Amino acid sequence: MSISIYFLRRLGLKSKVVTTLSEDDIELLDLFLEYNPKLSEKYTPNKQKKLKEYFLYNSLETIARRPNVFDELYLLESNGTKVDSNKIYKQADTISELSNLLDVIDWKEKGLLASSKKARIQIDTFKETLVNHQIEIDKWKNFRYFLENTFVTDSEVEKQNLSAEILQDLADEGFIIRTKDSSGYILAFNNICYIEELKKYFNLNEDYYEDYYIEQRPSEESGGTLRYTLDEFLLLDIDNKSYFEKRISGKTLREIGDEFGVSREWVRLVLKRIVPNLPRIVEVEEYSSLFTEYDISLQVFKDYFCSDGRVYELLSLLYKKGDKDIAHKIASGNFTDDQKKSFLHDFKLYLTSHGLKERTRENAVIDVLYKNRDLQKYLNAEELFYLYSEEIQGNSKLTFSSVESFKNQLERYQNIIFSFKNGFRYHNLTVSDQLKSELKILFQDLEDGTYSMHYIFERNPELMLSMDIRDGSELHNFCKKYQLIDDVIKLGRNPEFTKGEYPKRYYVQENLLKYNRKSLDEFLSYMYDNFGLQIKSLAAYLSSEFSNVIINRVIFFESDYFDSGIQPLRSHLNEDVYEKHEFYEILTSYIDVIPSRNDFLIELGYVERGELVVKIEFKSAYEALSQLILSAKTFKIEQQSYIGTPEYYNALYTLEKEMKILKISEDTYINTDFLEARGYQKENLKKFVSSVENTIKKGKYFTIVSLINEGFQDKLIEDGFDLISLDRLISTSEMIKAVRLSFPTVYVKDETKRYLNEFLIDNLVNYESVNVEDFTDDINSKYGINLDEYDVQRRLISSGAFYSKELNKVYISKEDYLDEVYGK
C-alpha cells in the first residue's frame, strides 16, 4: 500500500480511485515514467493516460512549489481520515501547517474543539505510519534531487544525503541512468513524462544530458563494435522505432496494428526488418543464455534477474525460450536466502534433501509436526494452526479460513496421527499389505456389537508398539485414514466402531435388555469389560438415548416395545431415503399410533437424519444420498420428495466439490466415474479449474462466457464440454466465489464473498457515469447474462449510486451527478 498517491486528491481525483491505486501499491513517483510495467500490468492505456495527462500534468506546478509531497493534507486519508468532511481541515493546506494551527488557535471558541482533538490523533497516527513507508519517502526524496539538479556523481552521493541503494532502485526502474563514463547517475530524460514542463518548473540541465550521456552510433567505416544498453539504443534515430518500442513494452501485434491503422502482419514484417539489424545490446548479451536455457516467465525474470520487462520482450523477439525448470536455478543459485524463500513461497515449492517439491497444505503441516517432533510430542489444533500460519507466511492459496476447517483436513493427511485425548503428532509408518492383514485379523473374531478401539489396543500391545500406536484413539484415526478394515466394520465417533449391520443404538439396547431390572453400574462394567466402551461416555449416551428405561440407576423395561405389525409394514418401505413427512404418512396409512418413535424406526430398519429418514446401514444422510446419486450413470432431478431438503443440497454440493458428479444440463448430473471408465481422465477436470484460477487476476469478475470470449483455452473446451458443465466446475474452486448463481454464474476471484450489488457498482466504476439501459446491455453482453434494466437501476441506487430519472443515467460521484443534472 502506497501513500504518496493521495497527493492527487488535491487535484480532485476521486477517493475510491485513489484508494484502489494505493492498494495496488502505485506511488506518485510511478506516474513520472513514460513506460512503467507496474502500471501497464494493472491498468488499461486509457486509464494510464487519464491519470498522467490530467492529474499528474496539472499537479507539476504544485509539486515544484512543495518539495515534501508527504506533507500534503490529503495524505491523511490513507489512514481513513475524511479530509473533505471536516471543517478543521479547510484551515490549512499541509499537515505541518495544520499542526501549528492546532497549537495556537482557540478551537473551543470556534466551536471545533472536538474536531481539533480528533485531528491531533489522526495526524499523530499518520506520522507513526510514515515509518512503514520510509522506502517510498526515500525514493521520492532521491528522485526530487534529480528534478532539481539533473545528475549526481558517485562521489557526491553521500554528501547530498542520497542513498546509493535507492539510486540503484531508481535506475533499475528507469527513472535515472548511469552516465556514459560510469561516474554517476543522470535523470533518464527519454523515459520521463512531460519533460518539457519539468524543465520549466525545475532546474533541469538537458545540455549536460546531451553532452555527457548520449553516445553516437558507430560509423559504418569505423567498423566499430560498440555495445549499447537498451536505453542508449532507444535514444538513437532508427526507422520504425515506435513499432519496436511498443512491441518490447508488451503490446501484441494486433494492438500495435490497431494503434497505427495497419494489419498485424504488417507489424510483424516491420519488426522482422528491425531485428536482424540490431546492434550489440548489453542486456541481451547478459541474459540471452538464461532465456534460451530456461522456461522463465516475465514475472520471474523481472523479480529475480532484470526488473526491466522490455528486456524480456526483446529476448522473446530474438530467441526461443528454453525448457529447463527455472525453479532449480533460483533455489540453488546465487540469491539471498530471502529471495529464495520468497520465490519458493510464491510458487508453492519447498526445498527438501531430495530436491524441490510442490508446496501444498499437507506437506506444510507435516513439516511443522516433523520440526516439533522432539520438542513437543503432541500439538492441539489451535497450536498447530498457529505454527502452520507462521510456516506458510500468508500464502493465500494455502491458508485456511478457520481453525475448524484446518482441523477437518488434518485427519486426512499422511504422516499425521490424532489422539482424541492428546492431539496431533508426526507419525511415519508405511502401510504394507502385511500390516493390513494383521489389522484385519484383530477384528475377525469379534461378535457383532459396538466397541471402543481401546479394546483392540489393550489386547494387542506388541503390534501396537511396532506400529508406534499409543492409544485406541490413534488406532481409530489410523484405520480410518488408510481404510484398513472390512466393510462390516463401521467406524463411529473416535474411538468407537461397530461390527454388524445395525447402528450403535441397536446393539446397546440389545445388551440393555439382558440387564433388565439390574443396576446400571453392572451394565456399564459389563460393556467396558466386553466391548471396551468407556464408562463415563457410555453413561452419558444412555442418559441421552435411554433415560426412560433407567430409574434410580436401575434398568427397567415394562414390556416388549414392538408388536407383530412391524413385519408387514416393512414390505411397504422399499427406498433407501425418504423425506420425513412422506415417511410418516406411509406409516400412518397402515397403523394408527406410532409407539416410541426412535426405537420403532430402528425395528423398521430406519433412522432419522435431519429432514430425512434413511436406512440404518447409512451413517449419515450424506452417505445415503451420495450412494443414491452415484448409483447410476446419470442422476436426473425429478419429483423426488427429498429434493429441496438441506441434506439433499449439502450432498449435491459436496459431490460436485469432490468432482464425483458433473452437471451436464439444467436437471441432470453425470457420474464422473463413468467418464473415467470411458477413458477420460478425471484429472483434466482439476486441471481446468487450476487453469482458470491461474488465468483470472485477483478481484476480477467473470463468467464462463466472458472467459471464453476473452480467449481462454483448455482441453475441456476442445473436447466439447457444455458451458454449464464448465460453469459448475469453476464453482469447485476454493479461490473463486460465486456472485450470482443463475447460469451462467458470475464469479469473482477473491477471499471474501461478494454480492450482485457490489458486482454492479464495481463495473460502474469503469464508466463513472452511464445510461442505465446502455450499462445493462454492456454487462449482459460482456458476461452472457440477462439482468433486468429496472433491477440494475434499483440495485445501483440502493448501493449508493446517484440516479437521474430524466437522463436515465447513474453516477458514481455526487459531484458529477450535480454537475450534469443541475449544472452545479
C-alpha positions in Angstrom: 0.0 0.0 0.0 1.4 3.4 -1.0 0.5 6.8 0.4 2.1 9.4 -1.9 -0.6 8.8 -4.5 -3.1 10.5 -2.2 -1.4 13.8 -3.2 -3.6 13.7 -6.3 -6.7 14.1 -4.2 -5.7 17.8 -4.2 -6.4 17.8 -7.9 -9.8 16.2 -7.5 -9.1 12.6 -8.1 -11.9 10.6 -6.6 -11.3 9.0 -3.2 -12.3 5.5 -4.3 -9.9 5.7 -7.3 -7.0 6.8 -5.1 -7.7 4.1 -2.6 -7.6 1.5 -5.4 -4.3 2.9 -6.7 -2.9 2.8 -3.2 -3.9 -0.8 -2.6 -2.3 -1.6 -5.9 0.9 -0.1 -4.5 1.0 2.7 -7.1 3.2 5.6 -5.9 3.0 9.2 -7.2 6.5 8.6 -8.5 5.3 5.8 -10.8 3.3 8.3 -12.9 6.5 10.1 -13.9 7.7 7.1 -16.1 6.8 7.1 -19.8 6.9 3.3 -19.7 6.1 1.7 -16.4 5.4 -2.1 -16.3 3.9 -1.6 -12.9 1.1 0.5 -14.3 0.8 -1.5 -17.6 0.2 -4.7 -15.8 -2.8 -3.3 -13.8 -4.4 -0.6 -15.9 -5.5 0.0 -19.4 -3.6 2.5 -21.6 -6.6 4.9 -21.4 -6.7 4.9 -17.6 -2.9 5.5 -17.5 -3.3 8.3 -20.0 -6.0 9.9 -17.9 -4.0 9.7 -14.7 -1.0 11.2 -16.3 -2.5 13.8 -18.6 -5.0 15.3 -16.2 -3.8 14.6 -12.7 0.0 14.4 -12.9 0.3 17.1 -15.6 -1.9 19.6 -13.6 0.0 18.9 -10.3 3.5 19.6 -11.6 3.5 23.3 -10.6 2.2 22.4 -7.1 4.8 19.6 -6.8 7.5 22.2 -7.8 6.4 24.6 -5.1 6.0 22.0 -2.4 9.1 19.7 -2.2 7.7 17.4 0.5 4.6 15.8 -1.0 4.3 13.7 2.2 3.2 16.9 4.0 0.1 17.1 1.8 -3.1 17.2 3.9 -4.9 14.7 1.8 -2.3 12.0 2.7 -4.2 11.7 6.0 -6.9 9.9 4.0 -4.5 6.9 3.8 -5.5 6.2 7.4 -9.2 6.6 6.8 -9.5 10.3 7.6 -12.3 12.2 5.7 -10.5 15.4 4.9 -13.3 17.0 2.9 -16.0 16.3 5.5 -14.2 18.1 8.4 -14.2 21.9 8.6 -10.9 21.9 10.5 -9.0 20.6 7.5 -10.1 23.6 5.5 -8.0 25.8 7.7 -4.7 24.7 6.1 -3.1 23.1 3.0 -0.4 21.0 4.7 -0.1 18.7 7.7 2.7 20.8 9.2 0.7 24.0 8.8 -2.4 22.4 10.4 -0.2 21.0 13.3 1.0 24.5 14.0 -2.5 25.9 13.9 -3.7 23.3 16.4 -1.3 24.6 18.9 -2.1 28.4 18.5 -5.8 28.7 17.8 -8.5 28.6 20.4 -10.6 25.9 18.8 -13.2 25.9 21.6 -14.1 29.5 20.7 -14.5 28.4 17.1 -16.7 25.5 18.1 -14.2 23.0 16.8 -12.7 21.7 20.0 -13.8 18.1 19.4 -12.6 18.2 15.8 -9.3 19.6 16.8 -8.7 16.7 19.3 -9.7 14.2 16.6 -7.4 15.9 14.1 -4.4 15.7 16.5 -5.0 12.0 16.9 -5.3 11.5 13.1 -2.1 13.5 12.5 -0.1 11.6 15.2 -1.4 8.2 13.8 -0.3 9.3 10.3 3.2 10.2 11.5 3.5 6.9 13.1 2.6 5.1 9.9 5.3 7.0 7.9 7.9 4.7 9.4 6.3 1.9 7.4 6.7 3.9 4.2 10.4 5.0 4.6 11.4 3.4 1.3 8.6 5.3 -0.6 9.7 8.5 1.1 13.4 8.0 0.3 12.7 7.2 -3.3 10.7 10.4 -3.7 13.4 12.4 -2.0 16.2 11.0 -4.2 14.1 11.4 -7.4 13.3 15.0 -6.4 17.0 15.7 -6.2 17.4 14.8 -9.9 14.4 17.1 -10.8 16.3 20.0 -9.2 19.9 19.0 -10.1 19.7 16.7 -13.2 22.6 14.5 -12.2 24.9 13.4 -9.3 28.4 11.9 -9.3 29.2 8.9 -7.2 31.5 10.9 -5.1 28.7 13.4 -4.2 26.0 10.8 -3.3 26.7 10.7 0.4 27.4 14.5 0.6 24.0 15.2 -0.9 22.4 12.9 1.7 21.3 10.4 -1.0 21.2 6.7 -0.8 23.2 4.5 -3.2 20.8 1.7 -2.7 17.8 3.8 -3.5 19.6 5.2 -6.6 20.1 1.7 -7.8 16.4 1.0 -7.4 15.5 4.2 -9.3 18.0 3.1 -12.1 16.5 -0.4 -12.2 13.0 1.1 -12.6 14.1 3.5 -15.4 13.9 6.9 -13.6 17.7 7.5 -13.8 20.5 6.0 -15.8 24.3 5.8 -15.5 26.4 8.4 -17.3 28.5 7.1 -20.2 31.7 7.3 -18.2 30.0 5.5 -15.3 30.9 8.3 -12.9 27.4 8.9 -11.6 23.7 9.0 -12.4 21.6 11.3 -14.6 17.8 11.8 -15.0 16.5 9.5 -17.8 15.1 12.3 -19.9 13.9 9.9 -22.6 11.8 7.9 -20.1 10.2 10.7 -18.1 6.8 12.1 -18.8 6.3 15.8 -19.5 10.0 16.6 -19.7 9.4 20.0 -21.3 7.1 21.0 -18.5 9.5 19.7 -15.9 12.3 21.9 -17.4 10.0 24.9 -16.9 9.3 24.1 -13.2 12.7 22.6 -12.2 16.3 23.3 -12.7 16.9 20.6 -15.4 20.1 20.8 -17.4 19.4 18.9 -20.7 22.7 20.2 -22.2 24.6 18.1 -19.7 22.4 15.1 -20.6 23.2 15.5 -24.3 26.9 16.2 -23.8 27.7 13.6 -21.2 25.3 10.8 -21.7 24.2 10.2 -25.3 26.8 8.3 -27.4 26.9 8.4 -31.2 26.1 5.3 -33.2 29.4 3.9 -34.6 30.1 4.8 -38.2 30.0 2.1 -40.8 33.5 3.0 -41.9 35.0 2.6 -38.5 33.8 -1.0 -38.2 33.0 -0.2 -34.6 31.5 -2.8 -32.3 30.2 -0.6 -29.5 27.7 -2.1 -27.2 24.6 -0.2 -26.2 22.3 -0.5 -23.2 18.7 -0.8 -24.2 18.0 2.8 -23.1 21.0 4.0 -25.1 19.9 2.2 -28.2 16.4 3.7 -27.9 17.8 7.2 -28.0 19.2 6.5 -31.5 17.3 7.5 -34.6 16.2 4.3 -36.3 13.5 3.5 -38.7 10.1 2.5 -37.3 11.4 2.8 -33.8 7.9 3.4 -32.4 6.9 -0.1 -33.6 9.9 -1.6 -31.8 9.3 0.3 -28.6 5.7 -0.7 -28.4 6.5 -4.3 -29.1 9.1 -4.6 -26.3 6.7 -2.7 -24.0 4.5 -5.8 -24.1 1.9 -4.8 -26.7 0.7 -7.5 -29.1 1.0 -7.3 -32.9 -2.8 -6.7 -33.1 -2.7 -3.8 -30.5 0.2 -2.1 -32.4 -1.6 -2.6 -35.7 -4.8 -1.1 -34.3 -2.8 1.9 -33.0 -1.1 2.6 -36.3 -4.0 1.6 -38.5 -2.2 -1.4 -40.1 -2.6 -5.1 -40.1 -0.8 -7.3 -37.5 1.0 -9.0 -40.4 2.4 -5.6 -41.5 3.6 -5.0 -37.9 5.3 -8.5 -37.9 7.1 -7.6 -41.2 8.3 -4.3 -39.9 9.7 -5.9 -36.7 11.3 -8.7 -38.9 13.3 -6.0 -40.7 14.4 -4.3 -37.5 15.6 -7.4 -35.5 18.5 -8.5 -37.8 20.0 -5.0 -37.8 20.1 -4.6 -34.0 23.5 -3.7 -32.6 25.0 -5.5 -29.6 22.8 -4.7 -26.7 24.2 -5.1 -23.2 21.1 -6.7 -21.6 20.7 -9.1 -24.5 24.2 -10.4 -24.1 23.8 -10.7 -20.4 20.5 -12.6 -20.3 20.3 -14.5 -23.6 21.8 -17.7 -22.3 19.4 -17.6 -19.3 16.4 -17.1 -21.6 17.4 -19.8 -24.1 18.1 -22.3 -21.5 15.2 -22.0 -19.1 11.5 -21.8 -19.2 11.2 -18.5 -17.5 8.1 -16.3 -17.1 8.1 -12.5 -17.4 7.3 -12.1 -13.7 10.1 -14.3 -12.6 12.6 -12.6 -15.0 11.6 -9.2 -13.6 11.6 -10.3 -9.9 14.9 -12.2 -9.9 17.0 -11.2 -12.8 16.2 -7.9 -14.5 13.4 -5.6 -13.4 13.0 -4.1 -16.9 10.3 -6.1 -18.7 11.3 -4.7 -22.0 14.5 -6.8 -21.9 12.4 -9.9 -21.6 10.2 -8.9 -24.5 13.2 -8.1 -26.6 14.7 -11.6 -25.8 11.3 -13.1 -26.9 11.7 -11.4 -30.3 15.3 -12.7 -30.7 15.2 -16.2 -29.3 13.2 -19.2 -28.5 12.7 -19.7 -24.7 14.3 -22.8 -23.1 12.6 -25.7 -21.4 14.6 -26.2 -18.2 12.9 -25.6 -14.9 13.9 -22.2 -13.6 13.0 -23.2 -10.1 16.1 -25.3 -9.5 18.4 -22.5 -10.8 16.9 -20.0 -8.3 16.7 -22.4 -5.4 20.4 -23.4 -5.8 21.7 -20.1 -7.4 23.5 -17.1 -6.0 20.5 -15.4 -4.5 19.9 -14.3 -0.9 18.0 -16.5 1.5 15.1 -14.0 1.5 14.9 -14.1 -2.3 14.9 -17.9 -2.4 12.3 -18.0 0.4 10.1 -15.5 -1.5 10.4 -17.5 -4.7 9.6 -20.8 -3.1 6.7 -19.2 -1.3 5.3 -17.5 -4.4 5.5 -20.7 -6.4 4.3 -23.1 -3.7 7.5 -25.0 -3.6 9.8 -26.1 -0.8 13.3 -27.5 -0.7 14.0 -31.0 0.7 17.0 -33.2 0.8 15.6 -34.8 -2.3 15.2 -31.6 -4.2 12.2 -29.3 -4.8 8.7 -30.3 -4.1 5.4 -28.6 -4.7 4.2 -26.7 -1.7 0.9 -28.0 -0.5 -1.2 -27.7 2.6 -0.4 -31.3 3.5 3.4 -31.1 3.3 3.4 -27.7 5.1 1.6 -29.2 8.1 3.8 -32.3 8.0 6.9 -30.1 8.0 5.6 -28.3 11.1 5.0 -31.5 13.0 8.3 -33.0 11.9 10.2 -30.0 13.1 8.5 -30.2 16.5 8.5 -34.0 16.9 11.2 -33.9 19.6 10.2 -30.6 21.2 6.6 -31.3 21.8 5.2 -34.8 21.1 1.6 -33.6 20.6 0.1 -30.3 19.4 -3.6 -29.4 19.7 -5.4 -27.9 16.6 -5.0 -24.3 17.8 -1.3 -24.7 18.4 -0.7 -26.4 15.1 -2.8 -23.8 13.3 -0.7 -21.0 14.7 2.6 -22.8 13.7 1.2 -23.6 10.3 0.2 -20.0 9.7 3.8 -19.0 10.5 5.2 -21.6 8.2 3.2 -20.5 5.1 3.6 -16.8 5.8 0.2 -15.6 4.4 0.3 -17.6 1.2 -3.4 -17.2 0.2 -3.5 -20.5 -1.7 -2.5 -22.4 1.4 -4.5 -20.6 4.1 -7.5 -22.0 5.9 -10.5 -19.8 6.8 -10.7 -21.1 10.4 -9.2 -23.5 12.9 -12.2 -25.8 12.4 -11.7 -26.1 8.6 -8.0 -26.7 9.3 -8.7 -29.4 11.8 -11.1 -31.2 9.4 -8.3 -31.6 6.9 -5.7 -32.7 9.4 -7.1 -36.2 10.0 -6.9 -36.9 6.2 -3.2 -36.1 5.8 -0.4 -38.7 5.6 2.3 -38.9 8.3 -0.1 -37.3 10.9 -1.9 -39.2 13.6 -4.5 -38.0 16.0 -5.3 -38.8 19.6 -8.7 -37.6 20.9 -7.1 -37.1 24.3 -3.7 -35.7 23.3 -3.9 -34.0 19.9 -1.8 -34.4 16.7 1.7 -35.7 16.2 4.1 -36.7 13.5 3.7 -40.4 12.6 5.9 -42.0 9.9 4.7 -45.6 9.1 4.4 -47.3 5.8 1.2 -49.2 5.3 2.1 -52.5 3.9 -0.1 -55.4 2.8 1.2 -57.4 5.7 0.2 -54.7 8.1 -3.3 -54.5 6.6 -3.7 -58.3 7.0 -2.6 -58.2 10.6 -5.0 -55.5 11.5 -8.0 -57.2 9.8 -7.4 -60.4 11.8 -7.9 -58.4 15.0 -11.5 -57.7 14.1 -12.5 -61.0 12.5 -13.4 -62.9 15.7 -15.4 -60.1 17.3 -19.1 -60.6 17.9 -21.5 -58.1 16.4 -21.7 -55.0 18.6 -20.4 -51.5 19.4 -16.8 -51.3 20.7 -14.1 -48.9 21.7 -10.9 -49.1 19.8 -9.1 -49.1 23.2 -10.4 -52.7 23.5 -8.3 -53.7 20.4 -5.3 -51.6 21.5 -5.1 -53.0 25.0 -5.3 -56.6 23.8 -2.5 -56.3 21.2 0.4 -54.5 22.8 3.2 -55.9 20.6 1.6 -55.0 17.3 0.6 -51.5 18.7 4.3 -50.9 19.7 5.6 -52.0 16.3 3.1 -49.6 14.7 4.0 -46.7 17.1 0.3 -46.5 18.1 0.0 -45.1 21.6 -3.8 -45.4 22.4 -7.1 -46.6 21.0 -7.9 -43.2 19.6 -4.8 -43.2 17.5 -5.6 -46.7 16.2 -9.1 -45.5 15.3 -7.6 -42.5 13.4 -5.1 -44.7 11.7 -7.6 -47.2 10.5 -10.0 -44.5 9.2 -7.3 -42.6 7.4 -5.9 -45.6 5.5 -9.3 -47.5 5.2 -7.7 -50.6 6.7 -10.7 -52.6 7.9 -13.5 -54.5 6.2 -16.9 -53.0 5.3 -18.5 -55.0 8.1 -16.7 -52.6 10.5 -18.2 -49.2 10.7 -16.1 -46.5 12.4 -18.1 -44.2 14.6 -17.0 -41.2 16.6 -13.4 -41.7 17.7 -12.6 -44.1 19.3 -15.7 -46.2 18.7 -16.6 -48.6 16.0 -19.5 -51.0 15.3 -19.3 -54.5 13.8 -22.5 -55.7 12.2 -25.3 -54.3 10.1 -27.1 -52.3 12.8 -26.2 -49.0 14.4 -24.8 -48.4 17.9 -28.2 -47.8 19.5 -29.5 -51.3 18.4 -26.6 -53.1 20.0 -26.6 -51.1 23.2 -30.4 -51.7 23.5 -29.8 -55.4 22.8 -27.4 -55.6 25.8 -29.6 -53.4 28.0 -32.4 -55.9 27.7 -30.1 -58.6 29.1 -29.7 -56.4 32.2 -33.5 -55.6 32.7 -34.1 -55.0 36.4 -30.4 -54.9 37.2 -28.2 -52.0 38.3 -26.8 -49.6 35.7 -23.3 -49.9 37.2 -23.3 -53.7 36.5 -24.2 -53.0 32.9 -21.5 -50.3 32.5 -18.9 -52.6 33.9 -20.0 -55.4 31.6 -19.8 -53.1 28.5 -16.3 -52.0 29.5 -15.0 -55.5 30.1 -16.5 -57.0 26.9 -16.5 -54.1 24.5 -14.1 -51.6 25.9 -16.7 -48.8 26.0 -15.6 -46.1 28.4 -17.9 -45.9 31.5 -18.3 -42.1 31.5 -19.0 -41.7 27.8 -21.4 -44.7 27.8 -23.3 -43.4 30.9 -23.8 -40.0 29.1 -25.0 -41.8 26.0 -27.6 -43.8 28.0 -28.8 -40.7 29.8 -29.5 -39.1 26.4 -30.9 -42.1 24.5 -32.5 -44.4 27.2 -33.4 -42.1 30.1 -37.0 -43.6 30.0 -35.8 -47.1 31.0 -33.3 -46.1 33.7 -34.9 -45.3 37.0 -32.8 -44.7 40.1 -29.8 -46.3 38.3 -31.8 -49.4 37.6 -32.6 -50.6 34.1 -36.3 -51.3 33.8 -38.3 -52.3 30.7 -42.1 -52.6 31.3 -42.9 -54.8 28.3 -41.9 -55.6 24.8 -41.6 -52.5 22.7 -42.9 -53.8 19.4 -46.0 -55.5 18.1 -46.4 -58.1 15.4 -47.5 -55.4 12.9 -43.9 -54.4 12.1 -43.0 -57.2 9.6 -45.9 -56.5 7.2 -45.1 -52.7 7.4 -41.5 -53.3 6.3 -42.8 -54.7 3.0 -44.1 -51.2 2.1 -40.8 -49.4 2.8 -38.6 -50.1 -0.2 -36.5 -46.9 -0.6 -33.2 -46.1 1.0 -34.1 -42.4 1.5 -37.4 -40.7 2.4 -38.4 -37.2 3.2 -39.5 -37.2 6.8 -43.1 -36.2 6.3 -43.5 -38.6 3.4 -42.2 -41.5 5.5 -44.6 -40.9 8.4 -47.5 -40.5 6.0 -46.7 -44.0 4.8 -46.6 -45.3 8.4 -49.8 -43.7 9.5 -51.7 -45.1 6.5 -51.1 -48.6 8.0 -51.0 -48.0 11.7 -52.9 -45.6 13.9 -50.3 -44.8 16.6 -46.5 -44.9 16.2 -45.0 -46.2 19.6 -41.7 -44.9 21.0 -40.7 -43.3 17.7 -36.9 -43.8 17.7 -37.0 -47.5 18.8 -39.8 -48.2 16.4 -37.8 -46.8 13.5 -34.8 -48.9 14.4 -37.0 -52.0 14.3 -38.2 -51.0 10.8 -34.5 -50.6 9.8 -34.5 -46.8 9.5 -33.2 -43.7 11.4 -34.0 -40.0 11.2 -31.3 -37.8 9.7 -32.3 -34.2 9.8 -35.3 -33.8 7.5 -34.8 -37.2 6.0 -35.4 -40.8 7.1 -32.7 -43.2 5.8 -31.9 -46.9 6.2 -29.9 -47.7 9.4 -26.9 -49.0 7.5 -26.1 -45.4 6.4 -24.1 -43.4 9.0 -25.4 -40.1 7.6 -27.9 -38.6 5.2 -25.0 -37.7 3.0 -23.8 -41.3 2.7 -27.4 -42.4 1.8 -27.9 -39.6 -0.7 -24.5 -39.9 -2.3 -24.9 -43.6 -2.8 -28.3 -42.9 -4.4 -27.0 -40.2 -6.7 -23.9 -42.2 -7.7 -25.8 -45.5 -8.2 -26.3 -44.9 -12.0 -24.5 -43.3 -14.9 -26.7 -40.1 -14.6 -28.8 -38.6 -11.9 -31.9 -36.7 -13.0 -33.7 -34.2 -10.8 -37.4 -35.1 -11.0 -40.2 -35.2 -8.4 -38.2 -36.9 -5.6 -39.6 -35.9 -2.2 -36.2 -35.3 -0.6 -35.3 -32.7 -3.2 -35.3 -29.3 -1.5 -34.1 -30.5 1.9 -30.8 -29.1 3.3 -29.4 -32.7 3.3 -30.0 -33.0 -0.4 -28.4 -29.7 -1.3 -25.4 -30.5 1.0 -24.9 -33.9 -0.7 -25.1 -32.4 -4.2 -22.7 -29.5 -3.2 -20.2 -32.0 -1.7 -20.3 -34.4 -4.6 -19.7 -31.5 -7.0 -16.9 -30.2 -4.9 -15.2 -33.6 -4.9 -15.8 -33.9 -8.6 -17.7 -37.1 -8.2 -20.6 -35.7 -10.3 -20.7 -33.1 -13.1 -23.8 -31.1 -14.2 -24.5 -31.7 -17.9 -27.9 -30.0 -18.1 -30.3 -28.0 -16.0 -31.7 -31.1 -14.3 -29.1 -33.8 -15.0 -25.7 -34.8 -13.4 -23.3 -37.4 -14.7 -21.2 -39.8 -12.5 -17.6 -38.9 -13.3 -16.6 -42.5 -12.6 -18.4 -43.2 -15.9 -16.2 -40.7 -17.7 -13.1 -42.4 -16.3 -14.5 -45.8 -17.3 -14.8 -44.4 -20.9 -11.1 -43.4 -20.8 -11.5 -39.8 -19.9 -9.1 -38.7 -17.1 -10.8 -37.0 -14.2 -7.5 -35.1 -13.6 -8.4 -33.0 -16.7 -11.3 -31.5 -14.7 -9.0 -30.5 -11.9 -6.5 -29.0 -14.4 -9.3 -26.9 -15.9 -10.2 -25.4 -12.5 -6.5 -24.8 -11.8 -6.0 -23.1 -15.2 -9.0 -20.8 -14.6 -7.5 -19.9 -11.1 -4.2 -19.0 -12.7 -5.7 -17.1 -15.6 -8.0 -14.8 -13.5 -6.5 -12.0 -11.6 -7.5 -11.3 -8.0 -10.6 -9.2 -7.8 -11.7 -9.8 -11.4 -15.4 -10.7 -12.2 -16.1 -13.2 -14.9 -18.5 -15.9 -16.3 -17.6 -18.9 -18.3 -19.0 -16.9 -21.3 -16.7 -13.9 -20.8 -13.8 -16.1 -20.0 -14.0 -17.9 -23.4 -14.8 -14.7 -25.2 -11.5 -13.3 -23.9 -9.6 -16.1 -25.5 -9.3 -18.7 -22.7 -8.4 -22.1 -24.0 -8.5 -25.5 -22.3 -8.7 -29.2 -23.2 -12.2 -29.5 -21.9 -13.4 -26.7 -24.3 -11.6 -28.5 -27.1 -13.3 -31.8 -26.1 -16.7 -30.2 -26.4 -17.8 -30.0 -22.7 -21.0 -28.0 -22.3 -20.8 -24.5 -20.9 -23.0 -25.5 -17.9 -20.5 -28.3 -17.1 -17.6 -25.9 -17.2 -19.5 -23.3 -15.2 -20.2 -25.8 -12.4 -16.5 -27.0 -12.4 -15.4 -23.4 -11.6 -17.7 -23.5 -8.6 -15.5 -26.2 -7.0 -12.6 -23.7 -6.7 -11.7 -22.5 -3.2 -10.2 -19.3 -4.6 -13.2 -18.3 -6.6 -16.5 -17.2 -5.2 -19.9 -17.1 -6.9 -21.6 -13.7 -7.1 -24.8 -14.7 -8.9 -25.9 -18.3 -9.1 -28.1 -18.4 -12.2 -26.4 -19.8 -15.3 -24.0 -18.5 -16.4 -22.7 -17.9 -12.9 -21.0 -14.6 -12.2 -17.7 -15.3 -10.3 -15.0 -13.2 -8.7 -11.6 -14.3 -7.6 -11.4 -13.2 -4.0 -11.1 -14.5 -0.5 -14.4 -12.9 0.6 -17.9 -13.4 -0.8 -19.3 -10.6 -3.0 -22.8 -9.9 -4.0 -24.6 -8.7 -7.1 -24.9 -5.1 -5.9 -21.1 -5.0 -5.4 -20.6 -6.5 -8.9 -22.7 -3.8 -10.5 -21.1 -0.9 -8.5 -17.6 -2.2 -9.3 -18.4 -2.3 -13.0 -20.0 1.1 -12.8 -16.6 2.5 -11.6 -15.2 1.8 -15.0 -17.8 4.2 -16.5 -18.1 6.8 -13.7 -21.5 7.8 -15.3 -23.6 5.9 -17.9 -27.1 5.4 -19.3 -28.7 2.6 -17.3 -30.0 0.9 -20.5 -26.6 1.0 -22.1 -24.9 -0.2 -18.9 -27.3 -3.1 -18.6 -26.8 -4.1 -22.2 -23.0 -3.9 -21.8 -23.0 -6.0 -18.7 -25.3 -8.6 -20.3 -23.3 -8.7 -23.5 -19.9 -9.0 -21.7 -20.9 -11.7 -19.2 -23.6 -13.5 -21.2 -26.2 -12.9 -18.5 -29.7 -11.5 -18.6 -30.1 -8.8 -16.0 -33.3 -6.6 -16.0 -32.7 -2.9 -16.5 -35.0 -1.9 -13.7 -33.4 -4.3 -11.3 -30.0 -3.0 -12.2 -31.1 0.6 -11.6 -32.7 -0.3 -8.3 -29.6 -2.2 -7.1 -27.2 0.6 -8.1 -29.3 3.3 -6.3 -29.5 1.1 -3.1 -25.7 0.7 -3.2 -25.1 4.5 -3.2 -25.0 5.4 -6.9 -26.7 8.7 -7.9 -29.6 8.4 -10.5 -31.1 10.9 -12.9 -34.6 9.8 -13.9 -34.7 12.4 -16.7 -31.5 11.2 -18.3 -31.8 7.6 -17.1 -28.2 7.8 -16.0 -26.3 6.6 -12.9 -23.2 8.3 -11.5 -20.5 7.2 -9.1 -19.7 10.7 -8.0 -22.1 13.1 -6.4 -20.1 16.0 -7.9 -20.5 14.5 -11.5 -24.2 14.0 -10.8 -24.9 17.6 -9.6 -22.7 19.0 -12.4 -24.5 17.2 -15.2 -28.1 17.3 -13.8 -28.1 20.7 -12.2 -25.1 22.4 -13.7 -23.6 22.9 -10.2 
